Amino acid sequence: MRGTPDTTRPTRALLVLTLVALAGCEEPPVDVVAPAAPAEAEVAGEGFVRRDVRFACAETACAAWLYLPARPGPAPVVVMAHGFGGTRDVALPFFAERFAREGLAALVFDYRHFGASGGTPRQLVDPWRQLDDWRAALAWARAQPELDGARVALWGTSLGAGHALLVAAEDGALRAVVGQAPQVDSSAEGEATFYGVGWVLRLLGSAWLDLAAGWLGRPPVEIPAIARAGEFGMLVDDAAYAAFESQVPAESRYRNAVAARGILLFDSWNPAESQGRLRAPLLLIASRADRFAPFTAVERYVAATPGASLAEIEGDHFDVYAAPVRERAAELAAGFLARELAPER
């Protein structure tokens, strides 16, 4: 209500300052783990072929699926990745297949530490390594003979959309960028992302325990990425839990767990730093009802970025991965990408 003091703001400010201070600590050393071997060399779909591929990144490799359209000639390509704790096999194939039917190749990859990609500790969300994973995926895609390295776009969802914006701000050769349910400003708080002082203290305690475990060579201290109401996790929300879990296929490598130390790594990560700096056309697909990625922040980003446009969808943050919202989001993205990646453009 207007005029009512927000008693959570001092606590939130304390949380931010604490995380910034803690983030200066060095991480335990990262061990190398080989990525899983490709489970299937090639799978044929309606209007596309999907290949299981690997590309090098730092000390290990990332696992990816390359969707190739059933059309001759080098294809334009969309590099795609998930949000916080997600894997390539959850919800993203729907969008990649839609793009392939439009004549666009799609490279959908797992971040290091997740899914079939290499890297230990497992389940570590490190935004800086993930940005390097995006760069490595771009370099690999541009080097493939069956892909047109001059017609490349980025597509990211949630946290992945923020990564895509930061990478696009430094890469002037991209032809287009799409952010879906995008997290564009880490300083803008979603209305459903704070669960009290006790939650903050437990989160910080878990992070410190995880750091200690890493230095001692022990397995990571994991916490749920999304938890039900009354439980403990990074996000605690019944609707979010049900919406995302419903999209996980039986054979998925996804685990609803993240290494707790990851919360200490986001102190200076903010996609808002990229606003106004992108040279490629940008489409942000967002909902006013999103409780986790504020719509007002998306509006500000678009207003400050030449060549950016905003398309509205319905539903909360995780509704975009299920019918009917995903169909609308995929349609918007496919039309935009097909237009911007056309040879005559």
Secondary structure as the mmCIF struct_conf table of DSSP 4:
data_model
#
loop_
_struct_conf.conf_type_id
_struct_conf.id
_struct_conf.beg_label_comp_id
_struct_conf.beg_label_asym_id
_struct_conf.beg_label_seq_id
_struct_conf.end_label_comp_id
_struct_conf.end_label_asym_id
_struct_conf.end_label_seq_id
TURN_TY1_P TURN_TY1_P1 ARG A 2 GLY A 3
TURN_TY1_P TURN_TY1_P2 THR A 7 THR A 8
HELX_RH_AL_P HELX_RH_AL_P1 ARG A 9 LEU A 22
TURN_TY1_P TURN_TY1_P3 ALA A 23 GLY A 24
BEND BEND1 CYS A 25 CYS A 25
HELX_LH_PP_P HELX_LH_PP_P1 GLU A 26 VAL A 32
HELX_LH_PP_P HELX_LH_PP_P2 ALA A 34 PRO A 38
BEND BEND2 ALA A 39 ALA A 39
BEND BEND3 ALA A 41 ALA A 41
STRN STRN1 GLU A 42 GLY A 45
TURN_TY1_P TURN_TY1_P4 GLU A 46 GLY A 47
STRN STRN2 PHE A 48 CYS A 57
TURN_TY1_P TURN_TY1_P5 ALA A 58 GLU A 59
STRN STRN3 THR A 60 PRO A 69
BEND BEND4 ALA A 70 GLY A 73
HELX_LH_PP_P HELX_LH_PP_P3 PRO A 74 PRO A 74
STRN STRN4 ALA A 75 ALA A 81
BEND BEND5 GLY A 83 GLY A 83
TURN_TY1_P TURN_TY1_P6 PHE A 84 GLY A 85
TURN_TY1_P TURN_TY1_P7 ARG A 88 ASP A 89
BEND BEND6 VAL A 90 ALA A 91
HELX_RH_AL_P HELX_RH_AL_P2 LEU A 92 ARG A 101
TURN_TY1_P TURN_TY1_P8 GLU A 102 GLY A 103
STRN STRN5 ALA A 105 PHE A 109
HELX_LH_PP_P HELX_LH_PP_P4 ASP A 110 TYR A 111
TURN_TY1_P TURN_TY1_P9 ARG A 112 HIS A 113
BEND BEND7 PHE A 114 PHE A 114
TURN_TY1_P TURN_TY1_P10 GLY A 115 ALA A 116
BEND BEND8 SER A 117 SER A 117
BEND BEND9 THR A 120 PRO A 121
TURN_TY1_P TURN_TY1_P11 ARG A 122 GLN A 123
HELX_RH_AL_P HELX_RH_AL_P3 PRO A 127 ARG A 142
TURN_TY1_P TURN_TY1_P12 ALA A 143 ALA A 143
TURN_TY1_P TURN_TY1_P13 PRO A 145 GLU A 146
STRN STRN6 LEU A 147 THR A 157
TURN_TY1_P TURN_TY1_P14 SER A 158 SER A 158
HELX_RH_AL_P HELX_RH_AL_P4 LEU A 159 GLU A 170
TURN_TY1_P TURN_TY1_P15 GLY A 172 ALA A 173
STRN STRN7 ALA A 176 GLN A 180
BEND BEND10 ALA A 181 ALA A 181
TURN_TY1_P TURN_TY1_P16 SER A 186 SER A 187
BEND BEND11 ALA A 188 ALA A 188
HELX_LH_PP_P HELX_LH_PP_P5 GLU A 189 GLY A 190
TURN_TY1_P TURN_TY1_P17 GLU A 191 ALA A 192
BEND BEND12 THR A 193 THR A 193
HELX_RH_AL_P HELX_RH_AL_P5 VAL A 197 TRP A 215
TURN_TY1_P TURN_TY1_P18 LEU A 216 GLY A 217
HELX_LH_PP_P HELX_LH_PP_P6 ARG A 218 PRO A 220
STRN STRN8 GLU A 222 ILE A 223
BEND BEND13 ALA A 225 ALA A 225
STRN STRN9 ILE A 226 ALA A 227
TURN_TY1_P TURN_TY1_P19 ALA A 229 GLY A 230
BEND BEND14 GLU A 231 GLU A 231
BEND BEND15 GLY A 233 MET A 234
STRN STRN10 LEU A 235 VAL A 236
HELX_RH_AL_P HELX_RH_AL_P6 ASP A 238 GLU A 245
TURN_TY1_P TURN_TY1_P20 SER A 246 GLN A 247
TURN_TY1_P TURN_TY1_P21 ALA A 250 GLU A 251
BEND BEND16 ASN A 256 ASN A 256
STRN STRN11 VAL A 258 ALA A 259
HELX_RH_3T_P HELX_RH_3T_P1 ALA A 260 LEU A 265
TURN_TY1_P TURN_TY1_P22 ASP A 267 SER A 268
HELX_RH_3T_P HELX_RH_3T_P2 PRO A 271 SER A 274
TURN_TY1_P TURN_TY1_P23 GLN A 275 GLY A 276
BEND BEND17 ALA A 280 ALA A 280
STRN STRN12 LEU A 282 ALA A 286
TURN_TY1_P TURN_TY1_P24 ARG A 288 ALA A 289
BEND BEND18 ARG A 291 ALA A 293
HELX_RH_AL_P HELX_RH_AL_P7 PHE A 295 ALA A 303
TURN_TY1_P TURN_TY1_P25 ALA A 304 ALA A 304
BEND BEND19 THR A 305 THR A 305
TURN_TY1_P TURN_TY1_P26 PRO A 306 GLY A 307
STRN STRN13 ALA A 308 GLU A 312
BEND BEND20 GLY A 315 GLY A 315
HELX_RH_3T_P HELX_RH_3T_P3 HIS A 317 TYR A 321
BEND BEND21 ALA A 322 ALA A 322
TURN_TY1_P TURN_TY1_P27 ALA A 323 PRO A 324
HELX_RH_AL_P HELX_RH_AL_P8 VAL A 325 GLU A 340
TURN_TY1_P TURN_TY1_P28 LEU A 341 LEU A 341
BEND BEND22 ALA A 342 ALA A 342
TURN_TY1_P TURN_TY1_P29 PRO A 343 GLU A 344
#
